[in-house]
Amino acid sequence: MMTWTPSQSIPAGVSPETLTLVRTRFVRTVYQWMAGGLALTGATALLVVSSPALMSALVLQRGVFIGLVIAELALVVALSGWIHKMSVSAATWSFLGYSVLNGITLSTVFLVYTGSSIALTFGVCAATFGAATVYGTTTGRDLSGMGSFAFMGLVGIILASLANWFFKSPAMDWAITYIGVLVFVVLAAYDAQKIQRMGLTAAAQGEATLSRFAILGALALYLDFINLFLFLLRIFGRPRN
C-alpha cells in the first residue's frame, strides 16, 4: 500500500505523472463539483424564497421540513458509506439531489436574516474557507491530528447544542458558535489535504473510482463550507425587523 505524508515531494510508489494528475485534474474536479453544488444550493434557495406558495409549505408544514432533513441525512450517509458501490451516475445524481434539498431547507435563512447580511457572510465565509483550503493543500504539516481533534470538537458541538436546546443559555449558544467556526475552519484545511490522499488511492483503481472519489471529496468540502457559513451567519447575520 502506498503511503504519503505532505512533507514528501513525491509519495512512495507513486509516479510523478500520477502525482501531477491528482494535484491538477482530480483536485480541480473536486472543487468544480463543490462549487457547482454550492451554486445549485444557492439557486434553489432563491427560487424557493421567491415563491410564497413554496415558502408557506416549507414553514407551515412542519412534516415537510422534517422529511427534507431526513432525506438530506440519508443522501449524506449513502454517499459517505456506499459510494464505492455506486455507479458514477448514481453518485452524481445523489450529490446534485442533496444540493437541491439543502437549498430548499436553507431558504429559511432569508426569513430570519436580511439579504445584505447573508451576502456579507457568504463573502466572509468564502475568504475564510479559501484561506483554510489553500493552507491545507500547500502545507508540509500532516493535519491528521488536527482533523481528529476537530472531529471530536464537532461531536462536542452536537452534544452541547442538544443540551442547550433545554437550557437555552445565550452564553453557551455564543460559545458553540465561535467554537463551531474554529472547528469547520480546521476541518476545511484537513479535508483539503485529505483529498490529495484520496486522489492517490483512486488513481490506482481506475477512472470510475477517480470520478466517484471526486464527488466524495466535493461533498466533504461542501459540508465544511455550508456549516462554516451557518455558524458565521449567527455572528454577522442581521435579523429582519
C-alpha positions as CSV (number, residue, x, y, z in Angstrom):
1,M,0.0,0.0,0.0
2,M,1.4,3.4,-0.9
3,T,1.9,5.9,1.8
4,W,2.2,9.7,1.6
5,T,2.9,12.5,4.1
6,P,2.6,16.1,3.0
7,S,6.3,16.7,3.6
8,Q,7.2,14.3,0.8
9,S,7.8,15.9,-2.6
10,I,6.8,12.6,-4.3
11,P,4.9,9.9,-2.5
12,A,6.5,6.5,-2.2
13,G,5.3,4.2,-5.0
14,V,3.6,7.0,-7.0
15,S,4.9,8.1,-10.3
16,P,5.4,11.9,-11.0
17,E,2.7,11.6,-13.7
18,T,0.1,10.2,-11.2
19,L,1.0,12.9,-8.7
20,T,0.5,15.6,-11.3
21,L,-2.8,14.0,-12.3
22,V,-4.0,14.2,-8.7
23,R,-2.7,17.7,-7.9
24,T,-4.3,19.1,-11.1
25,R,-7.2,17.3,-12.7
26,F,-8.5,15.4,-9.7
27,V,-8.3,18.3,-7.2
28,R,-9.7,20.7,-9.8
29,T,-12.6,18.4,-10.4
30,V,-13.3,18.2,-6.7
31,Y,-13.5,21.9,-6.4
32,Q,-15.6,22.2,-9.5
33,W,-18.1,19.8,-8.1
34,M,-18.1,21.6,-4.8
35,A,-18.7,25.0,-6.5
36,G,-21.4,23.5,-8.7
37,G,-23.1,22.1,-5.6
38,L,-23.0,25.4,-3.8
39,A,-24.3,27.2,-6.9
40,L,-27.2,24.8,-7.2
41,T,-28.0,25.2,-3.5
42,G,-28.0,29.0,-3.8
43,A,-30.1,29.0,-6.9
44,T,-32.6,26.6,-5.3
45,A,-32.8,28.7,-2.1
46,L,-33.5,31.8,-4.1
47,L,-36.1,30.1,-6.2
48,V,-37.9,28.8,-3.1
49,V,-37.8,32.1,-1.3
50,S,-39.3,33.9,-4.3
51,S,-42.3,31.6,-4.2
52,P,-44.8,32.4,-1.4
53,A,-46.5,29.0,-2.0
54,L,-43.3,27.1,-1.6
55,M,-42.2,29.1,1.5
56,S,-45.6,28.6,3.1
57,A,-45.5,24.8,2.5
58,L,-42.0,24.7,3.9
59,V,-42.7,26.9,7.0
60,L,-46.2,25.9,7.9
61,Q,-46.0,22.2,7.1
62,R,-43.5,21.0,9.7
63,G,-43.7,17.5,8.4
64,V,-42.4,18.7,5.0
65,F,-39.4,20.3,6.5
66,I,-38.6,17.3,8.7
67,G,-39.0,15.0,5.7
68,L,-36.5,17.1,3.7
69,V,-33.9,17.0,6.6
70,I,-34.3,13.2,6.8
71,A,-33.8,12.9,3.1
72,E,-30.7,15.0,3.3
73,L,-29.2,12.9,6.0
74,A,-30.0,9.7,4.1
75,L,-28.2,11.0,1.0
76,V,-25.1,12.0,3.0
77,V,-25.0,8.6,4.7
78,A,-25.4,6.9,1.3
79,L,-22.7,8.9,-0.4
80,S,-20.3,8.6,2.5
81,G,-20.8,4.9,3.2
82,W,-21.7,3.3,-0.1
83,I,-20.1,5.5,-2.8
84,H,-17.7,2.6,-3.5
85,K,-20.6,0.5,-4.6
86,M,-22.4,3.2,-6.6
87,S,-22.1,3.9,-10.2
88,V,-20.7,7.3,-11.2
89,S,-24.2,8.3,-12.4
90,A,-25.8,7.4,-9.1
91,A,-23.2,9.2,-7.1
92,T,-23.6,12.3,-9.3
93,W,-27.4,12.4,-9.0
94,S,-27.2,11.8,-5.3
95,F,-24.8,14.8,-4.8
96,L,-27.0,17.0,-7.0
97,G,-30.1,15.9,-5.2
98,Y,-28.5,16.7,-1.9
99,S,-27.5,20.1,-3.1
100,V,-31.1,20.8,-4.1
101,L,-32.6,19.6,-0.9
102,N,-30.2,21.6,1.1
103,G,-31.1,24.7,-0.9
104,I,-34.7,24.2,0.0
105,T,-34.1,23.9,3.7
106,L,-31.6,26.7,3.7
107,S,-34.1,29.1,2.1
108,T,-35.5,29.7,5.5
109,V,-32.5,31.8,6.5
110,F,-33.9,34.5,4.2
111,L,-36.8,34.7,6.6
112,V,-34.5,35.3,9.6
113,Y,-31.7,37.5,8.2
114,T,-31.5,40.4,5.8
115,G,-30.3,39.6,2.3
116,S,-27.3,42.1,2.6
117,S,-26.1,40.4,5.8
118,I,-26.4,37.0,4.1
119,A,-24.3,38.2,1.2
120,L,-21.7,39.7,3.5
121,T,-21.5,36.5,5.5
122,F,-21.1,34.5,2.3
123,G,-18.2,36.7,1.3
124,V,-16.5,36.3,4.7
125,C,-17.1,32.5,4.6
126,A,-15.6,32.2,1.1
127,A,-12.5,34.1,2.1
128,T,-12.0,32.1,5.3
129,F,-12.7,28.8,3.6
130,G,-10.4,29.7,0.7
131,A,-7.6,30.5,3.1
132,A,-8.1,27.3,5.1
133,T,-8.1,25.1,2.0
134,V,-5.1,26.7,0.5
135,Y,-3.2,26.1,3.7
136,G,-4.4,22.5,3.8
137,T,-3.3,21.9,0.2
138,T,0.1,23.6,0.5
139,T,1.3,23.0,4.0
140,G,4.1,20.5,4.7
141,R,2.5,19.6,8.0
142,D,0.4,16.5,8.4
143,L,-3.0,17.7,9.6
144,S,-4.4,14.3,10.6
145,G,-4.1,15.0,14.3
146,M,-5.8,18.4,13.9
147,G,-8.6,16.7,11.9
148,S,-9.2,14.1,14.6
149,F,-9.3,16.9,17.2
150,A,-11.7,18.9,15.1
151,F,-14.0,15.9,14.7
152,M,-14.1,15.4,18.5
153,G,-14.9,19.1,18.7
154,L,-17.8,18.6,16.2
155,V,-19.2,15.8,18.4
156,G,-18.9,18.2,21.4
157,I,-20.8,20.9,19.5
158,I,-23.6,18.5,18.7
159,L,-23.9,17.3,22.3
160,A,-23.7,20.9,23.6
161,S,-26.3,22.1,21.1
162,L,-28.7,19.3,22.2
163,A,-28.1,20.3,25.9
164,N,-28.7,24.0,25.2
165,W,-31.9,23.1,23.5
166,F,-33.2,22.5,27.0
167,F,-31.2,25.2,28.9
168,K,-31.4,27.9,26.3
169,S,-28.3,29.7,27.6
170,P,-27.2,32.7,25.4
171,A,-23.6,32.4,26.7
172,M,-23.5,28.7,25.7
173,D,-25.1,29.5,22.3
174,W,-22.3,32.0,21.5
175,A,-19.6,29.7,22.8
176,I,-21.0,26.9,20.5
177,T,-21.0,29.4,17.6
178,Y,-17.4,30.5,17.9
179,I,-16.1,27.0,18.6
180,G,-18.1,25.9,15.5
181,V,-16.3,28.4,13.3
182,L,-13.0,27.2,14.5
183,V,-13.9,23.5,14.1
184,F,-15.0,23.9,10.5
185,V,-12.0,26.1,9.5
186,V,-9.8,23.2,10.8
187,L,-11.9,20.6,9.0
188,A,-11.7,22.5,5.8
189,A,-7.9,22.6,5.9
190,Y,-7.8,18.9,6.9
191,D,-10.2,17.8,4.2
192,A,-8.4,19.8,1.5
193,Q,-5.2,17.9,2.4
194,K,-7.1,14.6,2.7
195,I,-8.5,15.0,-0.8
196,Q,-5.0,14.6,-2.3
197,R,-4.5,11.3,-0.5
198,M,-7.9,10.2,-1.7
199,G,-6.9,11.0,-5.3
200,L,-3.7,9.0,-5.0
201,T,-5.7,6.0,-3.8
202,A,-8.3,6.4,-6.5
203,A,-5.7,6.8,-9.3
204,A,-4.6,3.3,-8.8
205,Q,-8.2,2.0,-9.2
206,G,-9.3,3.5,-12.5
207,E,-11.2,6.4,-14.0
208,A,-14.6,5.5,-12.5
209,T,-13.1,5.4,-9.0
210,L,-11.5,8.8,-9.6
211,S,-14.9,10.2,-10.6
212,R,-16.6,8.8,-7.5
213,F,-13.9,10.0,-5.1
214,A,-14.1,13.4,-6.7
215,I,-17.7,13.6,-5.7
216,L,-17.0,12.3,-2.2
217,G,-14.3,14.9,-1.8
218,A,-16.6,17.6,-3.1
219,L,-19.3,16.5,-0.6
220,A,-16.8,16.8,2.3
221,L,-15.7,20.4,1.3
222,Y,-19.3,21.3,0.6
223,L,-20.4,20.3,4.1
224,D,-17.5,22.2,5.6
225,F,-18.4,25.3,3.7
226,I,-22.1,25.2,4.5
227,N,-21.6,24.6,8.2
228,L,-19.0,27.3,8.4
229,F,-21.4,29.7,6.6
230,L,-24.2,28.9,9.0
231,F,-22.0,29.5,12.1
232,L,-20.7,32.7,10.7
233,L,-24.2,33.8,9.9
234,R,-25.0,33.6,13.5
235,I,-22.3,36.2,14.1
236,F,-22.6,38.5,11.1
237,G,-26.3,38.0,10.2
238,R,-28.6,40.9,10.8
239,P,-32.1,39.8,11.8
240,R,-35.1,41.1,9.9
241,N,-37.2,43.6,11.7
